[in-house]
Amino acid sequence: MERLPKVAVPIIISVFVLIVLLAKSAVTIGSGEAGVLFETFGDGVVVDEPPMGEGFHIVAPWNKVYIYEVRQQELFEKMKVLSSNGLEIQIDASAWYEPVYKDLGNLHQSLGQNYLQRVIQPAIRSAARSVVGRYTPEQLYSSKRDAIQDEIFAETKKILDKQYVQLNEVLVRDVTLPNTIKEAIERKLRQEQESLEYEFRLVTAAKEAEKVIIEAKGKAESNRILSASLTDKILQDKGIEATVKLSESPNSKVIVIGSGDSGMPIILGNQ
């Protein structure tokens, strides 16, 4: 094999160096990601320009690109916190978060790529301890789960808004109480439900009794008015009407004997 010409050696070396430089200069940013440029011979992290978007990029080989996921991400936390009366409560919660895209350079400069452990986890744990400490176990178990979820979100968001991180939602998945406390609360809730049912039956019975009394009073008043209206004259007229109707019947025989003390005729009839 013939030796390479002397001029070919520098060319081969140059091509090799060029390939290495291109390999170090080429940066591919995937879907849902963004890049923060660090200029080694410049001002360091670039914070006054938007982050590098998805796709293929060429940068100077002495610079570096730090890639961040900018899609919504989820943090799942199991936290043990104390209620207002000092009992230990376990909260299972999820936080949906994402870095603020336009401030990605500031996030990298101030917190770095492990910002989840540095700021998000401490923030949600602090907020959960603060919020749960305002309520009793009974409130947490029954009626206040939505309330503590909203309050944990509000307090965590207040912290993260200053840290270039956007908090989208906090979900309280479960609240676990000590078994003895849970059983006592369930017994109390059952007793309250039974008491409400008994009170409802009493109210219903009272209304039914009141209805019967009102109806009875109405009938009594109606009878009183009717009795007061039945004068001797009215009774006599009614008797005459009955006599006339009976006499008009083809199958009836009517004998009018006379009248009683009330002035009405005494009628004997048969068919």
Secondary structure, 3 states (H helix, E strand, C coil): CCCCCCCHHHHHHHHHHHHHHHHHHEEEECCCEEEEEEECCCCEECCCCCCECCEEEECCCCCEEEEEECCCEEEEEEEEEECCCCCEEEEEEEEEEEECHHHHHHHHHHCCCCHHHHHHHHHHHHHHHHHHCCCCHHHHHCCCHHHHHHHHHHHHHHHHCCCCEEEEEEEEEEEECCHHHHHHHHHHHHHHHHHHHHHHHHHHHHHHHHHHHHHHHHHHHHHHHHHHHCCHHHHHHHHHHHHHHHHCCCCCEEEEEEECCCCCEEEEEEC
